[in-house]
Amino acid sequence: MTKRRLYLFNPEHDLALANGNVNYMAPASARQMAEELALLPAWYARPRSAVLAPSAYNLVFLREMQQCLSLPVDLMTESEIASEEGLQPMPWGWNPALRRKLQLLGMSETELPALSRLEELRCLSHRSQAVELLPRLQLDEFFCGESFYLTEPEEWKRFVENHASCLLKAPLSGSGKGLNWCKGVFTDFISGWCRRVAEWQGGVVAEPVYNKVMDFAMEFFSDGEGRVSFVGYSLFSTNGSGAYEANLLLPDEEIGRRLSVYVPEEAFSRLKQKLEEELSARFGSAYSGYLGVDMMICRFASEEVEYRIHPCVEINLRMNMGVVAHSIYKRYVSPGSAGCFSVTYHPSHGEALQMHEQMKADFPLQVENGRIVAGYMPLVPVTSRSIYRAWICIHPVS
């Protein structure tokens, strides 16, 4: 019997994996994001799959979207899982708490990863993996980057005091989370933070701060049988603290052209090939699914090679927003158009709905032959109670 894929959006994954407890409960904000953006996987799910989401608002919204675009997926609620045979869960990321939740909802045990595999995934998701990989990606003078996994208090103190500015990272934490920006002084606060992180996760990752010009990523897919293959580029932006903000919706060729303004195109080709080899050896048999390697273009003023690639800022061993953006562009954006994909937070009551209505009026949606030519489109329902939005805004390329 052919298994039916059941996609689900669990953005608390990184936090849950770091915690490791089967009874972990995410913060209220993460739970609300998961509920309000539950329908997001519909935009990257395989045809004839199902998406796990509450029926309220989501079913009506899905039917509206299916009137103008090809979205061959169905909605499934939690209460329906136990009665549906042959379901293959496809989460944003696997962790013990999600395994326990699906088990209690009646998911077949044969479709759930063993706890030993999830412990292995936790080890593979540790930021020390990126620390180990980074030196192997210094292919020539067009590459840069240092990262250190430090376990002793004197190491933390020495590193901070030897750098005018540096970044300390918890080895396991959410994207843009678990970061501590330092300015050359090892304060009591920083000391206490390092001690707590090390007690829980073994050590602290320490890195210099670079003069970043551009964030981007290379996205890959691991077949779980030893092969990791390049999927595409991701050109994204982050806020001042490093948290994700948005992706540009562009073809890979255009992203490559923009990157090659700074560094020769051949450097990216060699990096892509090297990463396929290194990631296949490191994760190819132990992990199945999408993964992304975050990178930066950095500027070194007054040096012979002014712009260089930092080839491994983070490794995200899970689904990620870059893959979502890549899928949306390939499936739904007209070849003559471009735009952005964003997830935004609106803490004030009614603000999300107000912004949604304003953008609908300012950027009316234009669809031709099942593809978006121009305009604003929400990817999930927006109501008066919403505080999160996932949306795209498209424009023709002149």
Secondary structure, DSSP 4 states (H G I P E B T S, - for coil): -PPEEEEE--TTHHHHHHH--TT----HHHHHHHHHTTTGGGGTSPTTEEEE--STTHHHHHHHHHTTS---EEEE-GGGTTT-SSEEEEESS--HHHHHHHHHTT--GGGS--HHHHHHHHHHTSTHHHHHHGGGG--STTB----EEE-SHHHHHHHHHT-SSEEEE-SS--TT-SEEEE-S---HHHHHHHHHHHHHHS-EEEEEPP-EEEEEEEEEEEESSS-EEEEEEEEEEE-TTS-EEEEEE--HHHHHHHHTTTS-HHHHHHHHHHHHHHHHHHHTTT-EEEEEEEEEEEE-TTSSS-EEEEEEEEEE-S--HHHHHHHHHHHHB-TTEEEEEEEEE--STTHHHHHHHHHHHHS--EEETTEEEEEEEESS---TT--EEEEEEEEE--
